Amino acid sequence: MYEEEIRKLLTSKKLIIGEDEVLKNARKGALAKVYLASNVKKTLNADLLKYAKISSFEVLDTKVANDELGTVCKKPFSISTIGMLR
């Protein structure tokens, strides 16, 4: 569903990959959207939803497992969160 959108954004330098980087930018309020893998940790999901209310960014569930999300991003590792900068 969101895989095509993520593939298009890969060429732009607006994507942040990884839990730590996404959380850091969520705290700053620098994100427009966050894409989550279907098997993301519940604590991370709760934290991002909390920051989304404060900073008003979208949190989207991709319904894709983290290993497949890594493949979509052309990375050799699993990815649980992807953030898009404003």
C-alpha positions, 0 to 999 in steps of 0.5 A, spaced: 500 500 500 505 505 502 510 501 498 510 505 492 510 511 496 516 509 500 520 507 493 519 514 490 521 518 496 528 513 497 531 518 491 529 524 495 533 525 501 527 526 506 527 519 509 530 517 515 531 510 517 531 507 524 528 507 530 533 512 534 533 517 528 525 517 527 524 518 535 529 523 535 526 527 529 519 526 532 521 529 539 524 535 535 517 536 531 521 535 524 517 529 521 511 529 516 509 522 516 512 515 520 511 509 516 511 503 521 512 495 520 507 491 522 511 487 527 514 494 530 515 494 538 508 496 542 512 501 546 515 504 540 508 505 537 505 508 543 511 513 543 510 515 536 503 516 537 504 520 543 509 524 539 504 525 533 499 528 537 504 533 540 507 535 533 501 533 528 505 528 524 501 522 521 503 515 523 501 510 518 501 502 518 504 499 512 502 492 514 508 489 511 513 486 516 520 489 518 524 484 514 520 486 507 520 493 509 528 493 509 527 489 502 522 495 499 528 500 502 533 496 498 537 495 505 540 488 507 537 489 514 530 489 517 527 496 518 521 497 523 520 505 522 521 510 516 520 517 517 519 523 512 522 529 514 517 536 513 
